[in-house]
Amino acid sequence: MPSLAAHHAEYDDIAADYAASKQLPFRIVVEAPTLFALAGDVRGKTVLDLPCGDGTYSRAFARRGAASVLGVDLSSGMVERARMSESEAPLGIRYQVGDAASLGTLGAFDLVVACYLFNYARTAAELQTFARTVAANLKPGGRLVGINDNPLTAFGGLQSYAGYGFLRDVETPLREGSRIRYSFPKPDGTTFGFDNFWLSPDTYRAAFAEAGFVAFDFFECQAKLAESQERGFWQAFLSDCPIIGLSAKRAD
């Protein structure tokens, strides 16, 4: 797995741009509603947000009534942004820098939220490491929910996601560990981006079973549209959706 220092530097460099991308319409219309539907009622629950990025979802779950929220991210730049938001509008959230590949046990949480964590694994062994970390931080019977790059997508239904604010380039022929490059155009004409990696649905199921999870499954994304939003536009996105929800439960 790439070193902590390499990932740290990469995401420190793009922290501001990545935080800005959290406001793209697909995040608000598709990603967030899917995540909140999977999480359900979080009132009174303890939540670990891993990775937390700039704290967007950490803050959302705190506002939804979580008893406590701990946000952890590999990038000190991301954690710094999250802490700044906490200082400006305190919600009682704690943040710390940590690597999901070597995090150990921070507590026994009711819920772990893992948005775009597992798609950084290049191999089944790396995915198992992430899954074990999550299991180590859940109470028996505790739940994992998250958003992930979609391993079920056909890679070819929707030719371009440019109309939704990003580009997605998949290394072919598709095989375990294939690189998926996401690029986001910026207002100044430049772009920023990062890599995810493809592992098969069967590899996911095996890794989570090995880590002690039951009821692991993927869930198709849903859209929450305002009256003014075009349903056809978002239906095209959902028909070959690049992201997917996931949920699992740690065995009792």
Protein Blocks (a to p, Z undefined) as FASTA:
>chain_A
ZZfklmmmmmmmmmmmmmmmmmgmklmmmmmmmmmmmnmpaehiacddddekjolmmmmm
mmnopabdcdddfblklmmmmmmmmmmmcghiacddddfklnopabdcfbdcdehklmmp
fbfklmmmmmmmmmmmccehiacddddddfkbgolmbmbfklnopacdddddddehiacd
dddddfkopacddddddddfklmmmmmmmnopahiacddddddddfklcfklmmmmmmmc
cbdcddddddZZ
